[in-house]
Amino acid sequence: MGDTLEFNEIYQEVKGSWNDGRLRFSKQNVVYKSSKTGKVDSIPAGELNLAQWRRVCLGHGIKLGTSTGHVYKYDGFRDTDLEKISEFFKANYKVELEEKDMCVKGWNWGTAKFSGPLLSFDVNDSTAFEIPLSNVSQCATGKNEVTLEFHQNDDTEVSLMEVRFYVPPSQSDERQDPVEAFAQNVLSKADVIQATGDAVCIFKELQCLTPRGRYDIRIYPTFLHLHGKTFDYKIPYTTVLRLFLLPHKDQRQMFFVISLDPPIKQGQTRYHFLILLFSKEEDINLTLNMNEEDVERRFEGKLSKNMSGSLYEMVSRVMKALVNRKITVPGNFQGHSGAQCITCSYKASSGLLYPLERGFIYVHKPPVHLRFEEISCVNFARGTTTTRSFDFEIETKQGNQYTFSSIEREEYGKLFDFVNAKKLNIKNRGFKEGMKGNIDEYSDSDDDQHDAYLERMKAEGKIREEGNDSDESDAESDESFNPGEEDDDIAEEYDSNASASDSSEDGGDSEEESSKKKKVKKAKVVKEKKERKPRKEKKQKDTGGPKRPMSAYMLWLNSSRERIKSENPGISITEISKKAGEMWRQLGKDEKEEWETKAGEAKRQYDKAKKEYKESGGGATSTSKKESKKGGKKEDKKRKSAGGDKDKERGGNDSFKSREFIETSESSSDSDHKSKSKRKKESEEEEEEAVSTPASSEEDSD
């Protein structure tokens, strides 16, 4: 057996929601890491004194108890895991993994037992359910009842609001009320925050960005109290996940960020981060409200009774000692300006993105913390509004996408090197050539590197220039107009202006001067239109000729169609063709050869019939009819065009009517009507004659 046992997709119940993670048993300790929050629970092997294997809703689970009174429960094991876990516990922890059954009778009468941080309700010495007392937010008592109210979890669809216990009166011990005793046992372990006693220290009027405002922060041994003008918040230290100390880009301010899970609430708003802003120049002298012996015993040298220094240092030092968590600071990353952060925009507001050793954090509205282990890939995208900036996209394994936009292009090289060094998956790494070009594009260097977009734009510009040059060369080679010719030649070229030029010579000198001042207009170059190719005439189907023969497949299909229908009742027409195609492909060469000989015989008969049909003159009649129709149409067009010309000669333009014509229109309307009807009759007679002429007259003449 190895030194460690590891299990994936192990679940931990947190206020009604199941958070998955990884569990590892080693010789030194038991470590569980949540995939959602990244929080790590480490149980030293020497403290384990209880191990139970139980059947739960998600397969099987383990309940571990420690000598310090803590209880840990992990679910999601398989039935086959029992043997190897039991052997590992015996060999390394000296603890027996005992199997314990849960009561599933559904009875509501039993015994309440308080074991450490758990309230267990047992029926016949079997546990029916357990309540973590740390989830209790309030405990109220009645005559014979105790009501427990619970903290709510926003991640769950259904939350447990309250549980009521009926406590029967006890006749053995009349001095102590059993209801009060039950309530005291609950409150001793419950997460009920009561500001009793004096605060360890108080920081007044600190600037808070989220939630926004100025707050007095009172530090108590077990919780943090934010007291503002409008709202108060009490934050237990158990809800603090991480602490961050981040320098501002201006190098004069500092951010102190407290990550919370569960978040603090104000109405429907949830604050997952508490962000404080300090000035580096602000100092403070701090005295703890404890004697020196208590400070030394409680904080083990991490704090002293009297301290002095910068305000942000004092706050972070006190929080680190009370919460007992490390403070995360930026790593070795340095941007283009030398700062340890990058100016960018997330959603609608501008902020700062800090690349850390194990993740990214964005400050401040809204704050975002992304760990490397939950990042699926990152992407560098060109800015949508300007080329002087780019976007940095982060996609998580849960499918969420975070886009940090408007990052200066000078930051690209530093950020790309950082992401590459952390071995994050870059989504557009396939375009490595283009990415190198983008690096130089985002920097101020003048070196000519390959940029695919720039090369494409240059190529399009060359094509346009070549097109303009070809147009100019066409204009110069055109002999119809030369700008170097004299004015007399130009006037002679345009026939309509020839008389005008003669008359201008007879006129005075002023007219000659004005004509010289006029600019010579360039003649428009008219490109020759290419002649259209005549359309191919469609072959008319000869209905009187012999029908084409069927192929071997079609002959086989016609003979096999009924058989396919009978073998597959209710089959559609399309499915018949599909089925027939499959059957035809499966036929052997001998069977196909039979149908191919039949198709060949039908082809020979068709060729023979077609030859006889042509010799008897079958195909010629259709073509002659077609030609006669064409000839008739052409004659009709000629007649119509000739009639139109005559009308133009008589009346000129129909759309224009002179004043005299309008005045005499009433008198002449009758005569016009008669002439029109006469012309209409003549055209009808001509059409009748054209139709009555036989179409075979041309054939006779031939």
PADRENPA-798228 format. One record per residue (C-alpha): residue number from 0; residue in one letter; chain; x, y, z. Coordinates in steps of 0.02 Angstrom, whole numbers, plus 50000, padded with zeros to 5 digits. Each point is the difference from the previous one (the first is absolute). Example, Ala and Ser with C-alpha at 12.3 -4.5 7.8 and 13.67 -1.06 7.14 Angstrom:
<bamis>
pos;code;unit;px;py;pz
0;a;A;50615;49775;50390
1;s;A;50069;50172;49967
</bamis>
This chain:
<bamis>
pos;code;unit;px;py;pz
0;m;A;50000;50000;50000
1;g;A;50063;50174;49957
2;d;A;50036;50144;50116
3;t;A;49844;50097;49944
4;l;A;49821;49971;49945
5;e;A;49917;50130;49888
6;f;A;49817;50017;49953
7;n;A;49920;50123;49877
8;e;A;49819;50063;50001
9;i;A;49982;49984;50188
10;y;A;49861;50111;50068
11;q;A;49989;50104;50157
12;e;A;49832;50064;50060
13;v;A;50000;50187;50039
14;k;A;49833;50072;50061
15;g;A;49897;49892;49884
16;s;A;50110;50009;49844
17;w;A;50122;49867;49939
18;n;A;50174;50066;49958
19;d;A;50112;49879;49907
20;g;A;50187;49986;50024
21;r;A;50148;49884;50021
22;l;A;50042;49897;50154
23;r;A;50173;49930;50038
24;f;A;50049;49882;50140
25;s;A;50186;50004;50040
26;k;A;50104;49936;50145
27;q;A;50016;50174;50074
28;n;A;49825;50073;49975
29;v;A;49831;49999;49912
30;v;A;49981;50142;49874
31;y;A;49839;50055;49914
32;k;A;49999;50140;49870
33;s;A;49837;50076;49939
34;s;A;49988;50026;49813
35;k;A;49880;50147;50020
36;t;A;50091;50108;50128
37;g;A;50174;49923;50003
38;k;A;49989;49987;50190
39;v;A;50111;49864;50075
40;d;A;49956;49898;50154
41;s;A;50151;49913;50075
42;i;A;49978;49874;50141
43;p;A;50161;49940;50084
44;a;A;50008;49810;50011
45;g;A;50040;50005;50187
46;e;A;49835;50089;50041
47;l;A;49885;49870;49918
48;n;A;49903;49899;50128
49;l;A;49839;49953;49909
50;a;A;49966;49928;49827
51;q;A;49829;49939;49942
52;w;A;49944;49927;49833
53;r;A;49817;50039;49962
54;r;A;49873;49979;49861
55;v;A;49942;50174;49945
56;c;A;49904;50078;49855
57;l;A;50155;50016;49889
58;g;A;50060;49820;50016
59;h;A;50107;49979;50155
60;g;A;50079;50125;50117
61;i;A;50132;50016;50136
62;k;A;49980;50092;50164
63;l;A;50163;50049;50085
64;g;A;50017;50066;50177
65;t;A;50152;50082;50081
66;s;A;50062;50017;50177
67;t;A;49971;50188;49990
68;g;A;49812;49973;49979
69;h;A;49985;50033;49814
70;v;A;49897;49887;49887
71;y;A;50025;49984;49811
72;k;A;49883;49909;49880
73;y;A;50041;49953;49820
74;d;A;49882;49909;49880
75;g;A;50012;49926;49826
76;f;A;50100;49840;50029
77;r;A;49963;49835;49915
78;d;A;49962;49836;50086
79;t;A;50165;49927;49937
80;d;A;50101;50138;50087
81;l;A;49959;49934;50175
82;e;A;50131;49863;50005
83;k;A;50151;50102;49946
84;i;A;49953;50150;50109
85;s;A;49977;49887;50151
86;e;A;50171;49918;49974
87;f;A;50082;50172;49977
88;f;A;49924;50066;50163
89;k;A;50057;49847;50097
90;a;A;50178;50010;49932
91;n;A;50029;50188;50013
92;y;A;49875;50079;50120
93;k;A;49974;49855;50123
94;v;A;49814;50035;49988
95;e;A;49867;49869;49963
96;l;A;49880;50049;49859
97;e;A;49833;49939;50068
98;e;A;49841;49980;49899
99;k;A;49848;50087;50071
100;d;A;49823;49993;49931
101;m;A;49886;50151;49993
102;c;A;49819;49990;50060
103;v;A;49880;50016;49854
104;k;A;49837;49961;50092
105;g;A;49940;50180;49994
106;w;A;49956;50008;50185
107;n;A;49996;50171;50083
108;w;A;50020;49938;50180
109;g;A;50175;49966;50061
110;t;A;50149;50061;50099
111;a;A;50098;50161;49970
112;k;A;50187;49982;50030
113;f;A;50130;50140;49998
114;s;A;50168;49936;49937
115;g;A;50121;50142;49969
116;p;A;49935;50119;49864
117;l;A;49858;49880;49950
118;l;A;49825;49973;50064
119;s;A;49953;49821;49962
120;f;A;49821;49934;50005
121;d;A;50003;49812;50033
122;v;A;49860;49872;49986
123;n;A;50037;49832;50084
124;d;A;50187;50039;50010
125;s;A;50007;50036;49812
126;t;A;50026;50177;49936
127;a;A;49852;50071;49904
128;f;A;50077;50171;49960
129;e;A;50137;50118;50058
130;i;A;49999;50190;50011
131;p;A;50165;50098;49998
132;l;A;49976;50126;50140
133;s;A;50111;50125;49908
134;n;A;49855;50022;49876
135;v;A;49881;50058;50138
136;s;A;49969;50187;49994
137;q;A;49870;50015;50140
138;c;A;49932;49894;50142
139;a;A;49831;50039;50080
140;t;A;49916;49910;50145
141;g;A;49818;49973;50047
142;k;A;49910;49905;50137
143;n;A;50051;49827;49939
144;e;A;50076;50047;49831
145;v;A;50167;50055;49930
146;t;A;50003;50082;49827
147;l;A;50161;50003;49898
148;e;A;50019;50123;49855
149;f;A;50137;49977;49871
150;h;A;50114;50106;49890
151;q;A;49942;50003;49819
152;n;A;50106;49946;49852
153;d;A;49971;50093;49836
154;d;A;50068;49855;49896
155;t;A;49863;49878;50050
156;e;A;49829;49987;49919
157;v;A;49918;49946;50164
158;s;A;50064;50058;50170
159;l;A;49962;49936;50174
160;m;A;49922;50145;50095
161;e;A;49963;49929;50173
162;v;A;49978;49842;50103
163;r;A;49894;49984;50157
164;f;A;50035;49874;50138
165;y;A;49873;49951;50132
166;v;A;50091;49972;50165
167;p;A;49892;49906;50128
168;p;A;50011;50058;50181
169;s;A;50123;49903;50107
170;q;A;49946;49939;50172
171;s;A;50173;49943;50057
172;d;A;50088;50169;50007
173;e;A;49879;50140;50045
174;r;A;50139;50128;50031
175;q;A;50047;50013;49815
176;d;A;49873;50033;49864
177;p;A;50030;49874;49857
178;v;A;49948;50129;49870
179;e;A;50130;50126;50062
180;a;A;50132;49864;50010
181;f;A;49963;49950;49821
182;a;A;50012;50182;49943
183;q;A;50165;50028;50092
184;n;A;50077;49849;49915
185;v;A;49948;50068;49831
186;l;A;50060;50179;50033
187;s;A;50169;49941;50063
188;k;A;50043;49935;49825
189;a;A;49883;50105;49892
190;d;A;50060;50138;49883
191;v;A;49901;50134;50092
192;i;A;50099;50161;50002
193;q;A;49977;50100;50159
194;a;A;50109;50151;50029
195;t;A;50037;49963;50181
196;g;A;50153;50070;50086
197;d;A;50124;50127;49935
198;a;A;50080;50002;49828
199;v;A;50183;49953;49982
200;c;A;50029;50160;49901
201;i;A;49903;50130;49899
202;f;A;50046;50084;49834
203;k;A;49898;50158;49971
204;e;A;49935;50075;49837
205;l;A;50081;49880;49878
206;q;A;49958;50026;49816
207;c;A;49909;49847;49931
208;l;A;49970;49977;49813
209;t;A;49883;49849;50015
210;p;A;49884;50024;50088
211;r;A;50024;50184;49962
212;g;A;50021;50124;50142
213;r;A;50103;50036;50154
214;y;A;49991;49873;50141
215;d;A;50067;49976;50175
216;i;A;50076;49825;50009
217;r;A;49993;49918;50170
218;i;A;50106;49845;50019
219;y;A;49926;49867;50115
220;p;A;50081;49831;50041
221;t;A;49880;49902;49888
222;f;A;49926;50126;49878
223;l;A;50024;50166;49912
224;h;A;49872;50139;50026
225;l;A;49978;50135;49866
226;h;A;49904;50147;50071
227;g;A;49945;50132;49875
228;k;A;49878;50145;49997
229;t;A;49866;49896;49914
230;f;A;50044;49815;50012
231;d;A;50088;49883;50120
232;y;A;50083;49836;49950
233;k;A;50064;49861;50112
234;i;A;50123;49885;49912
235;p;A;50057;49839;50088
236;y;A;50182;49957;49970
237;t;A;49945;49826;49944
238;t;A;49925;50077;49842
239;v;A;50164;50083;49948
240;l;A;50079;49903;49855
241;r;A;50150;50107;49950
242;l;A;50088;50164;50036
243;f;A;50081;50108;49865
244;l;A;50114;50151;50017
245;l;A;50017;50086;49831
246;p;A;50094;50161;49956
247;h;A;49908;50130;49897
248;k;A;50071;50050;49831
249;d;A;50037;50177;50063
250;q;A;50117;49925;50134
251;r;A;49919;50111;50132
252;q;A;49853;49891;50052
253;m;A;49971;49819;50053
254;f;A;49852;49882;49982
255;f;A;49961;49876;50139
256;v;A;49878;49869;49934
257;i;A;49908;49872;50108
258;s;A;49919;49855;49905
259;l;A;49841;49934;50084
260;d;A;49900;49839;49984
261;p;A;49856;50011;50033
262;p;A;49989;50184;49952
263;i;A;49928;50139;50106
264;k;A;49824;50053;49948
265;q;A;49909;50165;49986
266;g;A;49825;49971;49932
267;q;A;50021;49909;49834
268;t;A;50182;50055;49983
269;r;A;50140;49877;50042
270;y;A;50176;50059;50039
271;h;A;50127;49860;49971
272;f;A;50146;50119;50029
273;l;A;50035;50133;50130
274;i;A;50119;50128;49924
275;l;A;50086;50134;50105
276;l;A;50103;50142;49926
277;f;A;50146;50075;50099
278;s;A;50123;50139;49970
279;k;A;50182;49948;50023
280;e;A;50038;50162;50092
281;e;A;49871;49970;50137
282;d;A;50078;49934;50163
283;i;A;49924;49939;50163
284;n;A;50050;49953;50178
285;l;A;49899;49846;50051
286;t;A;49972;49931;50175
287;l;A;49909;49834;50021
288;n;A;49865;49989;50134
289;m;A;50086;49849;50081
290;n;A;50139;49978;50125
291;e;A;50171;49945;49937
292;e;A;49986;49823;50068
293;d;A;49835;49970;49909
294;v;A;50071;50073;49840
295;e;A;50152;49887;50009
296;r;A;49898;49846;50041
297;r;A;49865;50033;49872
298;f;A;50102;50060;49850
299;e;A;50168;49914;50033
300;g;A;50107;50151;49958
301;k;A;49905;50049;49842
302;l;A;49934;50156;50088
303;s;A;50057;50107;50145
304;k;A;49902;50112;50117
305;n;A;50070;50163;49930
306;m;A;50034;50016;49813
307;s;A;50031;50145;49881
308;g;A;50020;50020;49813
309;s;A;49901;50028;49842
310;l;A;49812;49978;50018
311;y;A;49989;49867;49864
312;e;A;50141;49900;50082
313;m;A;49914;50001;50169
314;v;A;49830;49946;49930
315;s;A;50076;49860;49895
316;r;A;50110;49940;50144
317;v;A;49853;49990;50123
318;m;A;49888;49913;49873
319;k;A;50134;49873;49957
320;a;A;50024;49955;50184
321;l;A;49814;49984;50038
322;v;A;49944;49912;49841
323;n;A;50159;49893;49996
324;r;A;50017;50010;49810
325;k;A;50142;50057;49888
326;i;A;49994;50168;49912
327;t;A;50016;49988;49812
328;v;A;50103;50135;49913
329;p;A;50044;50022;49814
330;g;A;50142;49892;49937
331;n;A;50140;50040;49878
332;f;A;49887;50074;49865
333;q;A;50042;50176;49944
334;g;A;49905;50094;49866
335;h;A;50066;50118;49868
336;s;A;49996;50148;50121
337;g;A;50085;49901;50139
338;a;A;49839;49975;50100
339;q;A;49945;49828;50061
340;c;A;49827;50019;49923
341;i;A;49918;50038;49832
342;t;A;49870;50135;49970
343;c;A;49848;49929;49912
344;s;A;49810;50002;49996
345;y;A;49883;49862;50056
346;k;A;49818;50018;49952
347;a;A;49960;50187;50013
348;s;A;50134;50062;50121
349;s;A;50188;50022;49997
350;g;A;50113;49914;50126
351;l;A;50164;49908;50029
352;l;A;50042;49820;49957
353;y;A;50134;49919;50111
354;p;A;50089;49843;49933
355;l;A;50042;49899;50156
356;e;A;50105;49844;50025
357;r;A;49846;49889;50000
358;g;A;49864;50102;49917
359;f;A;49932;50168;49945
360;i;A;49906;50127;50104
361;y;A;49907;50151;49932
362;v;A;49967;50152;50110
363;h;A;49878;50070;50025
364;k;A;49825;50010;49922
365;p;A;49950;49861;49998
366;p;A;50146;49908;50083
367;v;A;50049;49836;49915
368;h;A;50122;49867;50059
369;l;A;50046;49859;49879
370;r;A;50117;49859;50051
371;f;A;50111;49918;49868
372;e;A;49929;49828;50039
373;e;A;49822;50054;49954
374;i;A;50055;50085;49838
375;s;A;49967;49900;49843
376;c;A;50088;50116;49876
377;v;A;50044;50182;49965
378;n;A;49987;50098;49839
379;f;A;50082;50158;49934
380;a;A;49879;50094;49887
381;r;A;50020;50158;49898
382;g;A;49908;50151;50072
383;t;A;49830;50033;49924
384;t;A;50009;50191;49997
385;t;A;50184;50040;49972
386;t;A;50161;49912;49953
387;r;A;50094;50082;50144
388;s;A;49924;49878;50124
389;f;A;49957;49815;50014
390;d;A;49884;49889;50101
391;f;A;50050;49861;50119
392;e;A;49869;49863;50013
393;i;A;49997;49865;50135
394;e;A;49888;49848;49986
395;t;A;49971;49889;50152
396;k;A;49968;49814;50006
397;q;A;49820;50035;50052
398;g;A;49973;50091;49834
399;n;A;50003;50179;50067
400;q;A;50094;50131;49899
401;y;A;50082;50158;50068
402;t;A;50057;50133;49876
403;f;A;50121;50135;50058
404;s;A;50002;50131;49863
405;s;A;50091;50162;49954
406;i;A;50173;49937;50052
407;e;A;50141;50104;49928
408;r;A;50093;49910;49862
409;e;A;50167;50032;50088
410;e;A;49945;49878;50137
411;y;A;49977;49857;49876
412;g;A;50177;49930;50003
413;k;A;50011;49998;50190
414;l;A;49829;49920;50022
415;f;A;50030;49870;49864
416;d;A;50167;49950;50078
417;f;A;49917;49985;50172
418;v;A;49859;49889;49934
419;n;A;50125;49895;49904
420;a;A;50110;49978;50153
421;k;A;49851;49942;50104
422;k;A;49961;49870;49864
423;l;A;49822;50057;49976
424;n;A;49910;49939;49845
425;i;A;49999;50142;49871
426;k;A;49849;49982;49886
427;n;A;50078;50082;49846
428;r;A;50173;49924;50020
429;g;A;49975;49920;49829
430;f;A;50027;50171;49922
431;k;A;50175;50012;50070
432;e;A;50069;50095;49851
433;g;A;49863;50128;50012
434;m;A;50021;50013;50188
435;k;A;50182;50049;49981
436;g;A;49947;50136;49881
437;n;A;49872;50058;50128
438;i;A;50134;50009;50134
439;d;A;50097;50124;49897
440;e;A;49842;50090;49949
441;y;A;49956;50030;50182
442;s;A;50176;50065;50037
443;d;A;50087;50158;49938
444;s;A;50136;49913;49901
445;d;A;50023;50050;49817
446;d;A;50063;49830;49941
447;d;A;49909;49927;49852
448;q;A;49923;49838;50060
449;h;A;49870;49894;49912
450;d;A;49822;50060;50029
451;a;A;49869;49905;49900
452;y;A;49871;50140;50011
453;l;A;50124;50134;49945
454;e;A;50062;49893;49855
455;r;A;49823;49974;49939
456;m;A;49963;50187;50004
457;k;A;50161;50037;49904
458;a;A;49954;49872;49867
459;e;A;49828;50078;49979
460;g;A;50081;50172;49982
461;k;A;50116;49936;49863
462;i;A;49852;49927;49905
463;r;A;49911;50169;50009
464;e;A;50155;50093;49938
465;e;A;50021;49880;49855
466;g;A;49817;50025;49955
467;n;A;50022;50190;50001
468;d;A;50158;49988;49894
469;s;A;49911;49893;49871
470;d;A;49857;50127;49990
471;e;A;50125;50142;49973
472;s;A;50093;49903;49864
473;d;A;49835;49966;49911
474;a;A;49960;50185;50006
475;e;A;50171;50048;49929
476;s;A;49990;49876;49858
477;d;A;49825;50058;49950
478;e;A;50020;50098;49838
479;s;A;49831;50085;50007
480;f;A;50062;50135;50118
481;n;A;50174;50075;50033
482;p;A;50018;50141;50127
483;g;A;50151;50069;49901
484;e;A;49895;50048;49849
485;e;A;49957;50180;49955
486;d;A;49833;50083;50040
487;d;A;49950;50004;49816
488;d;A;50018;49813;49984
489;i;A;49897;49973;50158
490;a;A;49861;50108;49935
491;e;A;50001;49907;49834
492;e;A;49989;49833;50090
493;y;A;49832;50042;50074
494;d;A;49881;50033;49858
495;s;A;49869;50083;50110
496;n;A;50124;50136;50055
497;a;A;50069;50037;49826
498;s;A;49876;50139;49963
499;a;A;50025;50072;50172
500;s;A;50187;50013;49972
501;d;A;49973;50091;49833
502;s;A;49880;50123;50076
503;s;A;50119;50034;50145
504;e;A;50134;50056;49874
505;d;A;49881;50129;49923
506;g;A;49958;50069;50172
507;g;A;50101;50123;50104
508;d;A;50164;49973;50093
509;s;A;49909;49974;50164
510;e;A;49917;49843;49934
511;e;A;50170;49930;49943
512;e;A;50075;50031;50172
513;s;A;49855;49916;50089
514;s;A;50012;49847;49887
515;k;A;50187;49984;50038
516;k;A;49967;50005;50187
517;k;A;49884;49851;49989
518;k;A;50085;49841;50055
519;v;A;50019;49862;49874
520;k;A;49897;49851;50059
521;k;A;50073;49827;49987
522;a;A;49906;49882;49889
523;k;A;49930;49848;50088
524;v;A;50080;49839;49948
525;v;A;49864;49881;49945
526;k;A;50054;49820;50008
527;e;A;49944;49887;49862
528;k;A;49863;49882;50049
529;k;A;50036;49819;49973
530;e;A;49883;49911;49885
531;r;A;49889;49878;50087
532;k;A;50008;49822;49947
533;p;A;49840;49937;49920
534;r;A;49897;49892;50113
535;k;A;49999;49816;49965
536;e;A;49834;49943;49936
537;k;A;49916;49866;50103
538;k;A;49973;49838;49912
539;q;A;49817;49967;49978
540;k;A;49939;49830;50049
541;d;A;49944;49895;49854
542;t;A;49839;49920;50061
543;g;A;49978;49890;49846
544;g;A;50170;49913;50012
545;p;A;50039;49835;50085
546;k;A;50026;50000;50190
547;r;A;50173;49978;50072
548;p;A;50038;49828;50072
549;m;A;50016;49967;50188
550;s;A;50164;49962;50087
551;a;A;50038;49829;50076
552;y;A;49961;50067;50175
553;m;A;49831;50072;49949
554;l;A;49950;49837;49913
555;w;A;50046;49905;50158
556;l;A;49908;50126;50111
557;n;A;49837;49987;49900
558;s;A;50001;49812;50016
559;s;A;50048;50002;50187
560;r;A;49891;50145;50063
561;e;A;49849;49893;50047
562;r;A;50111;49875;50089
563;i;A;50081;50139;50104
564;k;A;49827;50067;50047
565;s;A;49939;49830;50055
566;e;A;50156;49967;50106
567;n;A;49989;50173;50081
568;p;A;49816;50045;50026
569;g;A;49964;50187;50023
570;i;A;50166;50054;49923
571;s;A;50002;50172;49918
572;i;A;50055;50039;49821
573;t;A;50164;50079;50054
574;e;A;50039;49853;50114
575;i;A;49964;49880;49855
576;s;A;50133;50086;49894
577;k;A;50126;49995;50145
578;k;A;49964;49816;50032
579;a;A;50012;49960;49815
580;g;A;50169;50089;49988
581;e;A;50067;49896;50143
582;m;A;49934;49838;49923
583;w;A;50072;50044;49828
584;r;A;50173;50028;50076
585;q;A;49990;49831;50084
586;l;A;49958;49907;49839
587;g;A;50134;49889;49927
588;k;A;50082;50021;49830
589;d;A;49900;49858;49922
590;e;A;49832;50073;50051
591;k;A;50048;50175;49942
592;e;A;50064;49930;49833
593;e;A;49826;49933;49962
594;w;A;49921;50172;50016
595;e;A;50142;50086;49907
596;t;A;49972;49885;49849
597;k;A;49815;50046;50004
598;a;A;50046;50185;50006
599;g;A;50121;49977;49853
600;e;A;49865;49914;49897
601;a;A;49878;50144;50037
602;k;A;50135;50127;49948
603;r;A;50026;49913;49832
604;q;A;49812;50000;49967
605;y;A;49992;50186;50043
606;d;A;50144;50044;49881
607;k;A;49915;49904;49860
608;a;A;49830;50084;50030
609;k;A;50080;50172;50009
610;k;A;50090;49974;49834
611;e;A;49838;49948;49915
612;y;A;49910;50150;50076
613;k;A;50129;50123;49932
614;e;A;49999;49921;49827
615;s;A;49811;50022;49991
616;g;A;50026;50188;50036
617;g;A;49933;50002;50177
618;g;A;50123;50123;50078
619;a;A;49996;50131;49860
620;t;A;49817;50058;50021
621;s;A;50026;50065;50176
622;t;A;50150;50106;49949
623;s;A;49907;50076;49851
624;k;A;49854;50048;50111
625;k;A;50119;50082;50121
626;e;A;50084;50102;49861
627;s;A;49833;50056;49929
628;k;A;49946;50062;50171
629;k;A;50162;50098;50016
630;g;A;49979;50076;49827
631;g;A;49822;50055;50041
632;k;A;50056;50083;50160
633;k;A;50140;50096;49912
634;e;A;49879;50066;49865
635;d;A;49879;50059;50136
636;k;A;50141;50093;50087
637;k;A;50053;50085;49836
638;r;A;49822;50055;49964
639;k;A;49978;50071;50175
640;s;A;50165;50095;49993
641;a;A;49956;50071;49827
642;g;A;49831;50057;50066
643;g;A;50083;50082;50150
644;d;A;50120;50097;49888
645;k;A;49854;50064;49896
646;d;A;49911;50057;50158
647;k;A;50156;50093;50054
648;e;A;50013;50086;49831
649;r;A;49820;50054;50011
650;g;A;49982;50056;50179
651;g;A;50176;50012;50071
652;n;A;50011;49964;50187
653;d;A;49836;49941;50076
654;s;A;50043;50061;50174
655;f;A;50021;50183;49946
656;k;A;49846;50101;49952
657;s;A;50009;50182;49943
658;r;A;49882;50138;50054
659;e;A;49913;50005;49831
660;f;A;49975;49811;50008
661;i;A;49918;50012;50171
662;e;A;49884;50139;49941
663;t;A;49943;49903;49844
664;s;A;49998;49827;50082
665;e;A;49811;50000;50023
666;s;A;49966;50035;49817
667;s;A;50126;49877;49932
668;s;A;49964;49855;50119
669;d;A;49868;49922;49887
670;s;A;50111;49999;49847
671;d;A;50146;49923;50097
672;h;A;49888;49864;50065
673;k;A;49945;49955;49824
674;s;A;50178;49993;49932
675;k;A;50055;49888;50145
676;s;A;49858;49877;49974
677;k;A;50041;49994;49814
678;r;A;50182;49960;50033
679;k;A;49952;49866;50126
680;k;A;49888;49913;49871
681;e;A;50141;50000;49871
682;s;A;50124;49921;50121
683;e;A;49874;49866;50049
684;e;A;49972;49954;49816
685;e;A;50188;49986;49971
686;e;A;50019;49885;50151
687;e;A;49858;49888;49937
688;e;A;50087;49985;49830
689;a;A;50165;49952;50085
690;v;A;49916;49866;50105
691;s;A;49901;49929;49854
692;t;A;50157;49970;49895
693;p;A;50049;49814;50017
694;a;A;50159;49958;50097
695;s;A;50051;49869;49872
696;s;A;50020;50126;49859
697;e;A;50185;50014;50037
698;e;A;50018;49811;49991
699;d;A;49915;49996;49829
700;s;A;50116;50135;49933
701;d;A;50149;49899;50061
</bamis>
